[in-house]
């Protein structure tokens, strides 16, 4: 494992330090409202530490002409970092056994809904400030994927949907693992509105499935629709990547 480079730590360190404060606040609010054990805070802080390490390792080693005078992570990624103060406390709940009940479900739904709504804001900031970068796009995508994984686990832990619901959050990571066996799957995909719409469907479907007022059969049906659309989307992208590797691809819809 390569050591952390000093420039990323110097450039992004202050943003990561500032971003730690809202993470602590939101985690403490969750701990108090859900009456969680103190170990919950340990898990939340540990998740933030892992995120910080991954950010420093992925941060460009050379100065970015796009960020210019903005410095640090840049405005869009700062918004994404702020979103993580909602996502990581939700994810930490999955690591504390026995959490449930109406209050817990509604708190998770509120945090996750705000995080999903903010997902469009960081893109808007990137366009307004002309600060769109591959690093920022990757950070945004990975945080979205992690939130879907956490929500999938929470739906499964609620007992409302069987273990297959974990595929909604886990399929993306299985896809990455498959690229180790089939390198063509690791290729770059062109932008796709279909992919964005399917991502929104996943988030909405999982939040609906968590809703305490939603009947279990409806939660199962909504989760099934979400998984079906995701399987279709991954199938389209997989076929395109494999055909591109064979030199017979046409752009996916």
Number of C-alpha atoms within 10 A of each C-alpha: 4 5 6 14 13 11 15 20 19 12 17 19 18 13 19 23 10 13 20 19 13 16 24 17 14 19 25 18 14 22 18 12 12 18 12 17 12 11 13 21 20 13 20 24 19 14 17 22 14 10 18 21 15 13 20 21 17 14 23 16 12 8 14 15 10 14 17 11 9 12 15 22 25 24 21 26 25 20 20 25 26 21 26 26 23 24 28 25 29 25 23 22 26 19 16 13 10 11 16 14 11 12 12 18 19 16 16 22 20 13 19 24 17 13 22 19 12 16 18 12 15 24 20 14 18 19 12 12 15 13 21 21 18 10 15 23 16 13 21 22 13 13 20 23 20 19 22 26 22 25 30 30 23 28 26 18 17 18 11 21 23 12 13 13 23 20 17 26 24 18 17 18 14 11 15 14 14 14 14 11 10 13 14 18 23 17 14 8 13 9 10 12 9 12 17 10 12 20 19 14 19 24 23 20 23 28 25 20 28 28 18 17 9 12 12 16 12 14 21 20 14 20 26 17 14 22 24 14 19 22 16 12 18 16 12 14 20 19 14 22 24 18 15 16 15 10 9 10 13 10 11 16 13
